């Protein structure tokens, strides 16, 4: 049995490590979101084909909702690219 073991101290160390990990993850998420937004901002204004644009015209009242979904999807694609680049960067 170890007499120098302090359960309270070990618990505090774990709590501190968890807080640091959470803060790191929050900072990383914010950085990846910023990078994804920058990448998204560099895309051409019209990334849809003429055929898709004509279909959206026929969608009527649903068009704004569909465009919001599309822009969310584009952001998710850009975010996935940035996550992959981050992982690749730290594997080398």
WODA-V379649 format. One record per pair of residues at least 6 apart in sequence whose ideal C-beta (glycine too) atoms are under 7 Angstrom apart, sorted by the first residue. I is the first residue (numbers start at 1). J is the second residue. Records with the same first field share a line. If there is no record, write none. Layout:
BEGIN
I->J ; J
END
This chain:
BEGIN
32->79 ; 82 ; 83 ; 86
33->79
35->82
36->75 ; 78 ; 79 ; 82
39->78 ; 81 ; 82
40->74 ; 75 ; 78
56->63 ; 66
59->66
END
